[in-house]
Amino acid sequence: MTAAIPSSLDSFFELRARGSTVGRELRGAVATLLTVAYILFVNPDIPRKAGVLFAGYFV
């Protein structure tokens, strides 16, 4: 990664003024992505084990 990309991201989003860094924001984005992926993968199984029908779950 070149130094221009983090510098331009920092200036556009004002990360340094908000007390953050590009690396910290990227780690947060990856953690959020993994959390959402886990929820989307596991959540449909929870109502099914409780006996809720798939059609009734989304109505």
Phi, psi and omega per residue, in radians:
M1 nan 2.295 3.133
T2 -1.404 2.836 -3.128
A3 -1.249 -0.336 -3.097
A4 -1.223 -0.625 -3.101
I5 -1.161 -0.920 3.097
P6 -1.066 -0.621 3.132
S7 -1.130 -0.753 -3.136
S8 -1.232 -0.643 3.074
L9 -1.130 -0.706 3.126
D10 -1.109 -0.739 -3.127
S11 -1.261 -0.606 -3.121
F12 -1.240 -0.811 -3.090
F13 -1.645 -0.042 -3.126
E14 0.938 0.862 -3.076
L15 -1.143 -0.774 -3.100
R16 -1.107 -0.646 3.124
A17 -1.181 -0.449 3.133
R18 -1.638 0.035 3.092
G19 1.409 0.537 -3.125
S20 -2.271 3.072 3.082
T21 -2.330 2.899 3.114
V22 -1.105 -0.735 3.128
G23 -1.071 -0.741 3.126
R24 -1.118 -0.723 3.120
E25 -1.158 -0.675 3.100
L26 -1.152 -0.717 3.082
R27 -1.103 -0.692 3.086
G28 -1.128 -0.670 3.116
A29 -1.161 -0.707 3.117
V30 -1.157 -0.726 3.113
A31 -1.093 -0.717 3.106
T32 -1.135 -0.756 3.119
L33 -1.057 -0.789 3.140
L34 -1.149 -0.649 3.111
T35 -1.134 -0.804 3.132
V36 -1.129 -0.708 3.115
A37 -1.097 -0.708 3.107
Y38 -1.109 -0.794 -3.131
I39 -1.097 -0.765 -3.140
L40 -1.145 -0.516 -3.136
F41 -1.404 -0.726 -3.018
V42 -1.576 -0.618 -3.004
N43 -1.004 -0.722 -3.141
P44 -1.101 -0.422 -3.121
D45 -1.340 -0.483 -3.079
I46 -1.138 -0.923 3.107
P47 -1.125 -0.579 -3.139
R48 -1.100 -0.713 3.111
K49 -1.197 -0.438 3.115
A50 -1.472 -0.084 3.099
G51 1.623 0.170 3.129
V52 -1.409 2.319 3.110
L53 -1.247 2.573 -3.107
F54 -1.050 -0.729 -3.119
A55 -1.147 -0.664 -3.133
G56 -1.332 -0.320 -3.104
Y57 -1.225 -0.580 -3.075
F58 -1.798 0.099 -3.130
V59 -1.607 nan nan
